[in-house]
Amino acid sequence: MRRHWISPLGLVAFVTFTPTRMPAALDTGGDLHAATPPATVVTADFAQWTDYPLSKTKFAVYNSGLVKLPHYDRDIALFEEVKPHSLRIDLWWGGGPWSPQPVSGDLDAISYHFDQMDHLAELLNARQIRPCWAYCYVPPPLQDRPGDWRRLTGKAKLWGDIVGTFARHAREGGALRRIGYHEIYNEPDNRDFFRGSREDYFAMYREGSRAIRAADPDAVIGGPALAFTPSWIGPFLEVVETEHLPLDFFSFHFYPRCWGTNTIRDVIRQIRGELIRHPRLATTEMHLNEFNSYPIDYPRGGAQDRYGIASAMFHDYQWFLAQPDLAQVSWAQFQDTAGGNWSGMISYEGHRKALFNAAAIYARMPTDRRQVSVRDKSGIEAMASADEARCSLLIWSRSVNDQRLEVEMPRISFPRGRLRVYRIDAGHCSWGDNPANEELTAAEEHPDIATQGLRWGGIIPRQGVLYLECDNLQRRERARPLATATIVRTLNFYPDRESRAYADFDCREWTARLGMAEENQGLAQVGIVAEGLPEKLRVTVDTGGAPQRLDSKSVLGLRFDYLGDSNYTHSILYHQNGLYDSRRNAPVPWGTLRQADQVVAVPNFSSFEVSPVGFAPASWSGRVEITFLMQNTGCGSRARIRLQAP
């Protein structure tokens, strides 16, 4: 079937589509084509900036420790297509793919074999993907009985010494061996993985977290990686707070039906409520570091291999983006393990599944979100984003019927572009539905079109995905990256976890995005620990929603805290003139832990230069904490702050 739309300027954009049916595994029956429903109108206004940004730091991936080590080398280029923020691996000491085991020997002479784990870390760090090691399970020297990797009795101190040794080794190994996240064990509340008591795990966390912190003061440490037991949450947090244990992130997993509830919203609401009871843990992130939209039932060729799961993932992603205190979500999983679990984005043989292509689409979309409206929804959902180089519109169907779409893309900022239309459905970009259509390739392409008044029309199959991407044809000068600088870690602060105000820092772009969302008053704050900064930085700030001064805490600013020999000794705050009040007194969770020592009103806050070296104290170590800060600036106000080489 062939049809076309004609734009007001005479542009003819031809659209070819073939109505498709769902695969049998997801078919609910009925004649999908018995009647043609009215068109659903989707309008993406690319001049209207909106919340929440399409964060590239929030989404990560997870692998079981059973993934074969050669598969990482085989598939490493595919990691670059999806660009996950991190890869979590439950290391499966005592089993898994290791040869030799990373920890071997006996209690009197423990042997360490770092090479294989080092290789994985190097593969990931070279591509700006942070390794997340879940230290599990019980290595051979600590096992009560040979081969029993589920039980640890009375050896928590030794277990802590072992994980501390790995943390020290990674720290001493340089940038390519850095570990982004250190997690104490995996699912200790699941008898399939741990046969000890809750108190046994608390002892492991106590010893392991302290040993890692001693080995690497910069380590990001967390746990308990809960599987499904809410009764663990409160007691674990009590132990952490009472004993002053490190807890940079609280981790948990969700597969539908595993928690006694079929909704991730209920689980996050409960964990959030428990964290609220511990205000001293206001810098602790939430990590949902195993997640799947489908319940656990992943046979080879099952529903998880077909295209319908892509729309389910996007539906969940959209909700996760609106949860500011949920710092990270790791899809379970990235690569198939076989052995009854075929839930990967990549097949055991290395093929891209529909899920992989969905994640690759998300990675292609610019971060800054644009307004989308869906009229006569009929199960249609959408997200849009744009930057100077690209406008993207992602549409997916949650409907049980095929839907006819009319797509409008007004106010694209560049006059001419290349339009490509991608589909994920039974006939496109879904290896599990059609092995001949694995690659993420455009179903149609228009290499040079006028963008004013651009429209598109066609059919989206039920549970299908449609992605329209328009690239600017004009050459653009790219900003100079901070090539010599290093981000040691990111810092988050959640004094009000129920606030919708958000803060996100993209380490690849050196860009912070802050917003009040629907809050009139709220705090949006994110920081980084950085080293190796150039003598000067170019700061570019874009604002939306008219930030305003509401009270003495209102501010939009950029703060530098300087580390001396052992403590942070001096701070300077650059702020937008007209918002800051000299009486400002707000919590400072890091750096000097006090209000700024020096305050600079910047006449033109949209673009200015700072000299980190110029204001540094004499004892400066070269390390600085940079805080991006927005508070009490009015509902709908937002800001993007970029750091670039001058």
C-alpha positions in Angstrom: 0.0 0.0 0.0 1.4 3.4 -0.9 0.2 6.9 0.2 1.7 10.3 0.7 1.4 13.6 2.5 2.1 16.9 0.8 3.5 19.6 3.0 2.3 23.3 2.7 5.5 24.0 0.8 4.9 21.3 -1.7 7.2 18.7 -0.3 6.1 15.3 -1.2 7.1 12.7 1.5 6.2 9.3 0.2 5.4 6.7 2.8 5.4 3.0 2.1 4.0 0.5 4.7 2.9 -3.0 4.8 0.3 -3.9 7.4 1.8 -6.6 9.7 0.5 -9.0 12.3 2.0 -9.7 15.7 4.0 -13.0 16.1 2.0 -15.9 17.4 3.6 -15.7 20.8 2.0 -12.2 21.4 -1.1 -12.5 19.3 -4.4 -11.9 21.1 -6.5 -12.9 18.2 -9.0 -11.0 16.1 -8.9 -9.4 12.7 -6.8 -6.4 13.0 -7.7 -5.0 9.6 -11.4 -5.4 9.6 -11.9 -1.7 10.1 -9.6 1.3 9.8 -9.8 3.5 12.9 -9.5 7.3 12.8 -6.0 8.6 12.6 -4.1 9.4 15.8 -2.3 12.8 15.4 1.2 13.0 16.9 2.7 16.5 17.0 6.3 17.2 18.0 7.0 20.8 18.6 10.8 21.0 18.3 11.0 24.6 19.5 9.3 23.8 22.8 11.8 22.6 25.4 10.2 20.4 28.1 10.9 18.0 31.0 12.3 15.4 31.6 15.5 15.2 29.6 16.3 11.8 27.9 19.0 11.1 30.3 21.9 9.0 29.0 23.2 8.4 32.6 20.0 6.8 33.9 20.0 3.7 31.7 22.5 0.9 31.9 22.7 -2.8 31.3 23.2 -6.0 33.4 24.8 -9.4 32.6 24.7 -12.6 34.5 28.0 -13.9 35.5 27.3 -16.8 33.2 27.9 -14.8 30.0 31.0 -16.4 28.4 34.1 -14.2 28.4 34.8 -14.4 24.7 31.4 -13.0 24.0 32.5 -9.7 25.5 35.3 -9.4 22.9 32.9 -10.5 20.1 30.2 -8.0 21.0 32.1 -5.0 22.3 31.3 -3.0 19.2 27.6 -3.5 20.0 28.1 -1.9 23.4 29.1 1.2 21.5 25.9 1.3 19.6 23.8 1.3 22.8 26.2 3.4 24.9 25.0 2.2 28.3 26.1 4.2 31.3 27.4 1.1 33.0 27.5 -2.7 32.8 26.7 -4.6 36.0 27.9 -8.1 36.3 27.2 -10.5 39.1 30.7 -12.0 39.1 29.7 -15.5 40.1 32.9 -16.3 42.0 32.9 -20.0 42.8 31.2 -20.8 39.5 30.7 -18.8 36.3 33.0 -18.7 33.3 36.3 -18.1 35.1 39.4 -20.2 34.4 41.2 -19.9 36.7 38.8 -18.5 39.4 39.6 -14.9 40.4 40.0 -16.1 44.0 41.5 -19.5 44.7 43.8 -21.3 47.1 42.9 -21.9 50.7 42.4 -19.8 53.9 46.1 -19.8 54.7 47.2 -18.9 51.2 44.6 -17.0 49.1 45.5 -16.6 45.4 44.3 -13.8 43.2 43.9 -13.9 39.4 43.0 -10.4 38.2 43.6 -10.8 34.4 40.2 -11.7 33.2 38.3 -9.1 35.3 40.9 -6.5 34.3 40.3 -7.3 30.7 36.6 -6.7 31.0 37.2 -3.4 32.8 39.5 -2.3 30.1 37.0 -3.1 27.4 34.3 -1.1 29.1 36.4 1.9 30.3 37.9 2.4 26.8 34.3 3.1 25.7 33.2 5.2 28.6 31.1 2.5 30.1 31.5 2.1 33.9 32.0 -1.4 35.2 29.8 -2.3 38.1 31.1 -5.4 39.9 28.6 -7.2 42.1 31.0 -9.2 44.3 29.4 -12.6 44.5 29.3 -15.4 45.3 31.4 -17.2 47.9 34.9 -17.9 46.4 36.4 -21.4 46.9 38.7 -20.6 49.8 35.8 -19.4 51.9 33.3 -22.2 51.1 32.1 -24.4 53.9 32.0 -27.3 51.5 33.8 -27.5 48.1 31.4 -26.2 45.4 28.9 -24.6 47.9 29.1 -21.0 46.7 25.8 -20.0 48.4 26.9 -20.2 52.0 29.4 -18.1 54.1 29.7 -18.9 57.8 31.9 -16.9 60.1 34.2 -15.6 57.5 32.8 -12.2 56.8 36.1 -10.5 57.7 38.0 -12.6 55.2 35.4 -11.9 52.6 35.7 -8.2 53.2 39.5 -8.5 52.9 39.1 -10.2 49.5 36.8 -7.5 48.0 39.0 -4.8 49.4 42.0 -6.4 47.6 40.1 -6.2 44.3 39.2 -2.5 45.0 42.8 -1.7 45.8 44.0 -3.5 42.6 41.6 -1.6 40.4 42.5 1.8 42.0 46.2 1.1 41.4 45.6 -0.1 37.8 44.9 3.3 36.3 42.0 4.8 34.4 41.3 1.7 32.2 40.9 -0.6 35.2 38.7 1.8 37.3 35.5 0.3 38.7 32.5 2.6 38.5 30.4 0.8 41.2 31.3 -1.7 43.9 28.3 -3.8 45.0 28.3 -6.1 48.0 26.8 -9.4 46.8 23.8 -10.2 44.7 20.3 -11.0 45.9 21.2 -12.2 49.4 17.4 -12.5 50.1 17.1 -15.1 47.4 17.8 -18.7 48.7 19.0 -19.6 45.2 22.0 -17.4 45.7 22.5 -17.1 49.5 21.9 -19.7 52.2 22.8 -17.5 55.2 20.7 -15.3 57.4 19.9 -11.6 57.0 22.5 -10.9 59.8 25.1 -12.9 57.9 24.6 -10.6 54.9 24.8 -7.5 57.1 28.1 -8.8 58.4 29.3 -9.2 54.8 28.2 -5.7 53.9 29.8 -4.3 57.0 33.2 -5.8 56.3 33.1 -5.5 52.5 32.0 -1.8 52.4 34.6 -0.8 55.0 37.4 -2.7 53.3 36.5 -1.1 49.9 36.4 2.4 51.3 39.8 1.8 53.0 41.3 0.5 49.8 39.8 3.3 47.6 38.3 6.4 49.2 36.8 7.3 45.8 34.9 4.0 45.4 31.1 4.1 44.9 29.8 1.4 47.1 26.3 -0.1 47.4 23.9 -3.0 48.0 22.0 -5.0 49.0 20.8 -5.9 45.5 17.5 -7.2 46.9 15.5 -9.7 44.8 12.0 -9.4 46.2 12.0 -9.0 50.1 10.7 -5.7 51.4 11.3 -6.7 55.0 15.0 -6.3 54.4 14.9 -2.6 53.5 14.4 -1.0 56.8 16.7 -3.1 58.9 19.5 -2.8 56.3 19.3 1.0 56.3 19.2 1.0 60.1 22.5 -1.0 60.2 24.1 1.4 57.6 23.1 4.5 59.4 23.7 3.3 63.0 27.2 2.0 62.1 28.1 4.8 59.7 28.7 2.4 56.9 29.3 3.6 53.3 26.1 3.4 51.1 26.4 5.4 47.9 23.6 3.5 46.3 20.8 1.3 47.4 20.3 -1.4 44.9 17.3 -3.7 44.1 15.8 -5.7 41.3 12.4 -5.9 39.7 10.9 -8.5 37.5 7.1 -8.5 37.3 5.4 -10.7 39.8 8.5 -11.2 41.9 7.7 -8.7 44.7 4.1 -9.7 45.3 3.1 -6.8 43.1 3.1 -6.4 39.4 4.1 -2.8 39.4 7.5 -1.3 39.8 5.8 1.9 41.0 4.8 0.2 44.3 8.3 -1.1 44.9 10.0 2.3 44.3 7.4 4.0 46.4 8.2 1.7 49.3 12.0 2.0 49.0 11.7 5.8 48.7 9.6 5.9 51.8 12.2 3.9 53.8 15.0 6.2 52.6 13.0 9.3 53.6 13.1 8.0 57.1 16.9 8.3 57.0 17.7 12.0 56.1 21.4 11.4 56.7 21.3 9.1 53.6 20.2 12.0 51.4 23.1 11.5 49.0 22.3 7.8 48.6 21.2 7.0 45.0 18.6 4.3 44.1 19.8 1.8 41.6 17.3 -0.6 39.9 20.1 -2.7 38.6 18.2 -5.6 37.2 15.0 -4.8 35.4 12.8 -6.3 32.7 9.4 -5.3 31.5 8.3 -8.9 31.0 7.9 -11.5 33.8 10.6 -14.2 34.2 9.9 -16.6 31.4 12.6 -16.3 28.8 12.8 -19.5 26.7 14.7 -19.4 23.4 12.4 -17.7 20.8 10.0 -16.5 23.5 8.1 -13.3 23.7 11.2 -11.5 24.9 12.9 -12.2 21.6 10.0 -10.6 19.6 9.3 -7.0 18.7 6.5 -6.3 21.3 9.0 -6.0 24.2 10.5 -2.9 22.6 7.4 -0.8 23.1 7.0 -2.2 26.6 10.6 -1.0 27.4 9.9 2.5 26.0 6.7 2.7 28.1 8.7 1.9 31.2 11.6 4.2 30.3 9.3 7.1 30.0 8.1 6.6 33.6 11.7 6.1 34.9 12.7 9.4 33.4 10.2 11.2 35.6 11.7 9.7 38.8 14.5 12.1 39.7 15.8 10.1 42.7 16.1 6.8 40.7 19.6 7.3 39.5 20.1 4.2 37.4 18.1 1.4 35.7 20.0 -1.6 34.3 18.1 -3.7 31.7 18.3 -7.5 32.4 20.1 -8.4 30.5 22.4 -7.3 27.7 23.8 -10.7 26.3 22.1 -14.0 26.4 23.6 -16.6 28.7 21.7 -19.6 27.3 20.8 -22.3 29.9 17.1 -21.4 30.0 17.7 -17.6 30.1 17.4 -15.9 26.7 16.5 -12.4 27.9 19.4 -10.6 26.4 19.3 -7.7 23.9 22.0 -9.7 22.0 21.4 -13.3 21.2 23.8 -16.1 22.3 25.1 -16.1 18.7 25.7 -12.3 18.7 22.6 -11.2 16.8 20.8 -7.9 17.5 17.3 -8.4 18.8 14.4 -5.9 18.7 15.3 -4.8 22.2 18.9 -4.0 21.1 17.6 -1.8 18.3 15.2 -0.1 20.7 18.1 0.7 23.0 20.2 1.9 20.1 17.4 4.2 19.0 17.3 5.8 22.5 21.1 6.2 22.4 20.8 8.1 19.0 18.2 10.6 20.4 19.5 13.9 21.6 19.1 14.4 25.4 17.1 17.7 25.4 13.5 16.8 25.3 10.8 18.5 23.2 7.1 18.8 23.6 4.9 16.1 22.1 1.2 15.9 22.0 -0.9 12.8 21.0 -4.5 13.5 20.0 -6.9 10.6 20.0 -4.3 8.5 21.7 -5.6 5.0 21.2 -2.7 3.4 23.0 -0.1 5.6 21.2 2.8 7.1 23.3 5.7 9.3 22.2 8.9 11.2 23.1 10.8 13.8 21.1 14.2 15.5 21.5 16.4 17.8 19.5 19.8 19.6 19.3 21.5 21.6 16.7 22.3 18.5 14.7 19.2 16.3 15.0 15.5 16.2 15.6 14.1 12.9 16.8 10.6 11.6 17.3 10.0 8.2 18.9 6.5 6.7 18.7 5.4 3.4 20.1 2.1 1.6 20.4 0.6 -0.1 23.4 -2.6 -0.8 21.5 -4.0 -4.2 20.6 -4.8 -2.9 17.1 -2.9 -1.4 14.3 -3.1 2.4 14.3 -3.1 5.0 11.6 -0.9 7.9 12.3 -0.7 11.5 11.2 2.6 13.0 12.3 3.4 16.7 12.4 6.9 18.0 13.0 6.8 21.8 13.1 9.5 24.3 14.1 12.6 22.3 13.2 15.5 24.7 13.7 17.3 24.0 10.5 15.9 24.6 7.0 16.9 21.3 5.2 17.6 17.9 6.5 17.8 14.2 5.9 14.8 12.3 7.1 15.0 8.6 8.0 12.1 6.5 9.3 12.8 3.4 11.3 10.4 0.6 12.3 10.6 -2.1 14.9 7.9 -4.6 14.1 7.5 -8.1 12.6 9.1 -7.1 9.4 11.7 -4.6 10.5 14.7 -4.6 12.9 13.6 -7.7 14.8 15.8 -10.7 14.5 13.4 -12.8 16.6 10.6 -12.2 14.2 12.6 -12.3 11.0 16.3 -13.2 11.1 16.8 -11.5 7.8 15.9 -8.1 9.3 18.3 -7.8 12.2 20.1 -4.5 11.5 18.8 -1.1 12.6 18.2 0.2 9.0 15.8 2.8 7.9 12.6 1.6 6.3 12.6 4.8 4.2 15.0 7.7 3.7 14.7 11.2 2.2 18.2 12.5 1.8 17.5 16.2 1.3 14.1 17.7 2.2 12.8 21.1 3.3 11.9 20.8 7.0 9.3 23.6 7.3 5.8 22.1 7.7 7.2 18.5 7.6 4.5 15.9 8.0 4.3 12.1 7.7 1.5 9.6 7.6 1.2 5.8 7.8 0.5 2.8 10.0 2.1 1.6 13.2 1.4 -2.1 14.0 0.1 -2.9 17.4 2.9 -2.9 19.9 5.2 -1.6 17.1 7.8 1.2 17.2 8.3 4.0 14.8 11.2 6.4 14.9 11.6 9.5 12.7 15.1 11.1 12.7 15.9 14.3 10.8 19.5 15.4 10.6 20.8 18.9 9.9 22.5 18.9 6.5 24.6 22.0 7.3 28.1 21.4 8.8 28.5 22.4 12.4 31.6 23.1 14.4 31.7 20.8 17.4 32.6 22.0 20.8 36.1 21.2 22.0 36.0 18.4 24.6 37.7 18.5 27.9 40.2 15.8 26.7 42.7 16.1 29.6 40.2 16.2 32.4 38.9 13.2 34.4 35.6 12.8 36.2 36.3 10.7 39.3 32.6 10.3 40.2 29.2 11.9 40.2 27.5 13.3 43.3 23.7 13.4 43.9 21.7 15.0 46.6 18.0 14.2 47.5 17.0 16.2 50.5 13.3 15.8 49.4 13.0 12.5 47.6 9.3 13.2 46.7 10.2 16.4 44.9 9.9 16.3 41.1 12.8 18.7 40.6 15.6 17.0 38.8 19.4 17.2 38.1 21.3 15.1 35.6 24.9 15.2 34.6 26.1 13.6 31.4 29.8 12.6 31.7 30.2 12.2 28.0 29.1 15.7 27.3 30.2 17.4 30.5 26.7 18.8 30.7 24.3 19.3 33.6 20.6 19.5 33.1 18.5 21.0 36.0 14.8 21.7 36.3 12.0 22.4 38.7 9.5 20.4 36.7 6.1 21.0 38.3 7.6 22.3 41.5 7.5 26.0 42.3 10.2 25.5 45.0 12.7 22.7 45.0 16.3 21.8 44.8 18.0 20.5 41.6 21.6 19.7 42.4 24.3 17.5 41.0 28.0 17.5 41.3 31.2 15.9 40.0 34.6 15.2 41.4 37.1 16.2 38.7 40.9 16.3 38.2 43.1 17.6 35.4 41.0 20.6 34.5 42.5 23.1 32.0 43.5 26.5 33.1 40.3 27.9 31.7 36.8 26.6 31.2 34.1 27.9 28.9 30.7 27.8 30.6 27.6 27.9 28.4 24.2 28.2 30.1 20.8 27.9 28.4 17.6 28.4 30.4 13.9 27.8 29.8 10.7 28.6 31.6 12.0 32.0 32.9 13.8 31.2 36.2 12.8 33.7 38.8 13.8 34.7 42.3 11.1 33.5 44.8 13.0 33.8 48.1 16.4 33.9 49.8 17.3 30.4 48.6 16.6 31.0 44.9 19.8 30.4 42.8 21.1 29.3 39.5 24.8 28.7 39.8 28.0 26.8 39.4 30.2 26.1 42.5 33.8 25.0 42.8 35.2 23.4 46.0 38.9 22.9 46.1 40.6 20.0 47.8 43.8 20.9 49.8 46.2 18.4 51.3 43.4 16.3 52.9 40.2 18.5 53.2 38.2 20.8 51.0 39.4 24.2 52.1 37.9 26.8 49.8 34.8 27.3 47.6 33.6 29.8 45.0 30.1 30.2 43.6 29.3 31.8 40.2 25.6 32.7 39.9 23.1 34.3 37.6 22.8 37.9 38.6 19.3 38.7 39.9 18.5 35.4 41.5 21.0 35.1 44.3 20.4 36.5 47.8 23.4 37.2 50.0 21.4 35.7 52.9 21.3 32.4 51.3 21.8 29.5 53.7 21.1 26.0 52.3 22.5 22.5 53.1 25.9 21.7 51.6 26.4 17.9 51.5 29.9 17.8 50.1 33.0 20.0 49.5 33.7 22.3 52.4 30.3 21.5 53.9 29.6 25.3 54.4 28.3 28.2 52.4 30.5 29.5 49.6 33.6 31.4 50.7 33.5 33.6 47.6 30.4 34.6 45.5 30.7 36.0 42.0 27.7 37.5 40.1 28.2 36.9 36.4 26.9 39.7 34.2 26.3 37.4 31.2 25.5 34.0 32.7 24.7 32.5 29.3 28.4 32.4 28.3 31.4 33.1 30.4 34.9 31.8 31.3 36.2 30.6 34.6 39.7 29.9 35.7 39.8 27.0 38.2 43.5 27.5 38.7 43.2 31.3 39.2 41.0 31.0 42.3 42.6 27.9 43.8 44.2 28.1 47.2 47.9 27.6 47.5 47.5 24.1 49.0 45.2 22.9 46.1 45.8 19.2 45.2 44.4 19.6 41.7 41.1 18.0 42.6 37.9 20.0 42.6 34.2 19.3 43.2 32.0 21.1 40.7 28.3 21.6 41.7 25.5 22.5 39.4 22.8 24.2 41.4 19.2 25.4 40.8 16.8 26.1 43.6 13.4 27.8 44.0 13.3 29.3 40.6 9.6 28.6 39.7 7.5 25.9 38.1 8.7 24.8 34.7 12.1 26.6 34.9 15.1 24.6 33.7 18.7 25.1 32.7 21.5 23.3 30.8 25.0 24.1 31.8 27.9 22.9 29.6 31.6 22.9 30.4 33.9 23.1 27.4 37.5 23.9 26.6 37.7 27.6 25.6 
